[in-house]
């Protein structure tokens, strides 16, 4: 049996010759010697502390962000899907099977939910009042306890500052990928103190956070995408008064 030698194409020959010349000249980049940081933003070469500082700085400087996932606080789990900018935010929060929408523009906070939300926990609102509030954007008075409770979900700086903290000794935890974007991961106390995936492409934005103590997982996206917040129309808005029945 005669074996016909595999023909080497001119392109392959040229590539091979280029690699031989590169090696002879003391250069790298052929075969398995490629730089893992080639084409990245370079944060993968930094220490964990430097990466953490870089991603905090990038997040703080961004005009807008979307965050979605879950947060566990005081034993209660909240599912979030919020879009935020420096002036407020909009989105939804779900807890104990009850979903409500939040919209904040400057100091004005609106909350929209169904009748079950207004009457379920406290019993302070009778059926008629609950139906009146249902599916309307209700203005939340700044002095109402609900204002402080819910406005935090719409505050970009407050949320990011609290969420991006890792606990314990923070170290790098390898290269990963989030939705097709290469990342470097930093973890606190081998993961028990939380972990954060930071983009290696473009600006070093945080892309995925696993909170310490199994306190939820959040994903960050739409960094610096345009977000316009508009007050709802008068026919969609209701001013309940000095205190809401959720307090």
N, C-alpha and C positions, 0 to 999 in steps of 0.2 A: 504493500500500500504506500503510495507516494503522498506525502503531506506537503501541500503547497504553502510556502512561507507567507505569513500575513503581511500584506503590503502596507508599508508605513506612508501615511499621507504627507504631502509637503507641509501642511499646518503642524502636524505632530512633530515632524522633523525640526521645524523651525522653533517650536516651543521647547523641545528637548535641548536644542543648541543654546537657546536663550538661558535656560536653567543652568547648563554647564558653565556658561560664561559668567552668570551671576554668582554661582558658588565659587568659581575661580577668582572672582573679584572681591570675595568676602561679603557678598550681599545675601539677604534671605528673602523668602516669599515664595519659593517653589516647593511643591510637595507638601509635607506635613509640617513645615516650619512657619505657617501663616500666623500672624499676630492676632490673637483672639479679640483684641481691642481695635483692630482695624475697622474703620467706618463707624465707630461708636463715638459717644460724647466724651469718653475718657474717664468717667467716674468709676468704672470698674477697677481702675488702678489705685484708687484712693483707699484710705482706711475706712472702717465702718463709721467712725465718728465723723469723718469728713463727708462721707456719702450722706449721712443723716442731716448734716448741716446744709449740704448742697440742695437736697430735696426739699427741706423746710423753706429755704430761701426762694427756690423756684415756685413752690406752691403759694407762698405769701405774695409773690410778685404777680401771679397770674390774675387776670381780670375775672375769669369765670371758671367753673368746674361743675361736673355732674358727679354725684356720689350715690351709689346704690348698694344695698346689701342689708345686713342686720347688725344691730347694736343691742347688747344686753347691759342694762343698768338698773341697779336696785332690784335685781331679780326679775325684771320685766324685759321682754324682748320686743324691740321695735324694728320693723322692716321699713327701710327708707328708700326713697327714690327722689332725690332733691337736685335741683339745678340752682346754683348760687352765683351771685356776683357781689361786688363790694357794697351794693346798696340794699341787698335783700336776697330773696330767693322764692322759689315756687316748687311744689311737688307734693308727694303724698307720704303719709306715715300710716303704718298698719300695726295694731297691737291688740292682742286677745281677740282676733277676728274682726275688729272694728277698724275701718279705714276712714281717714279724714285727709282733706287737702289743706295745705297751708300756702299763703301768699303774703309776703312782707315786702313793702316798698318804703324805704326809710324807716320811720318810727311806726308806720301804720301796719298792723297785722290783721289779716283776715283768716278765718277758719271756716271750712265748708264740710259738712258731714250729713249723714242721714238721721232720721228721727231716733233710731236706736242708740246712736252715739250720745245724743243729748239727754236721754232718759235712762240709759242702762245702768251706770255705776252709782249715781248719787240719788236718784229718785226725786230730785228737787224740781224737775220740770214735769208738769203734768202732760198728758197726751196732747192736749191742744197746743201748749207752748212748744213741745218737741216738734210737732208737725209744722208749726210756724217757722221754726229755725231750720228745718230739714232742707238740705240742698240749696241753701242760701250762703253767700259769703257774709259771715257774721263778723262785724268789727269787734276786735278784742280790746277792751279798755286797758291802757297801760298799767293801771293800778290793780288790775285783776290778777290773782295768782296764776291763772292760765297763760297770761302774757309771758311771764318769765319761763314757765314750763315749756311752752311751744315755740317761742321766738328763737330759742337756741338752735332749733333744727334748721333755721333759715339764715344763720349767721356764719358766713364762710370762715372768717378769721377765728372765731371761737371754736367751731367744729374742727378745723384743721389743726389748730394749736393743741387741742386736747387729744385728737385721734392719732396724730403722727408720733406720739411719744411711745418709745419702747422701754421695757423695764429690765433691770439687771445689767449684766455685762453684754454690750452690743458688739457683735462680730459679723464679718461677712459670711454668707451662707451659699456661695456658689452662683452660677449663672443659670437663668431660667427664661421663661417666655410667657407673656401674657397677651392673649389675642393677637399673636403674630409679631409682637414687639419684644425684642430682646431686653432682658432685665438683669440686674444684679440684686441679690436678696441680702438684707441685713436682718439679723435676729437677735433678740435679747435672751440671754440664758438658754442657749441652744433651742430656742423656739418657745419655751414656756413663758418668756416675757414678751411674746408677740413677734411678728415678722413683717417686713415691708419690702415689696418689690419696687425697685426704682428703674425707670426707663434708661436704657443705654443708647436710645436713639433720640435725637433732638435734645430738648431741655430735660434735665433729670427729674421729671415729675414722678410723684408716687403713683403707682398703678393698682396695687393690691395690698390691702392691710389685713392681717390676721391678728386680732387683738389678744392680749394676754388673758390667761384664765378662761379660755373658750368664751370670750365676751363678744363674739361676732366677727364677721368677715365683711369687708367693704371693698368695692372697686371704684376707682377714680377714672374719669374719662372726660372727653369734650373740653379739655383745657383750652381756655382762651377763645372758645366759640361764642359767637354773638348771642347775648341773652337780653331781651327787652322785657321789662316787667311793666304791666299795665294794670291799673285799677279796674276791677269789674264794674260793669254798668250799674246804674242806680236800681234798675229792676231786678238785679241779681244780688243786691246788697241789703243787709239788715243791720241796723244799729240796735242791739238788744238793750243796752243800758249800762249801768255802772258795774254790774257783776254777772258773769255767765253762770249757767247752771252746771257747768263742768267743774267748778271750783270745789 
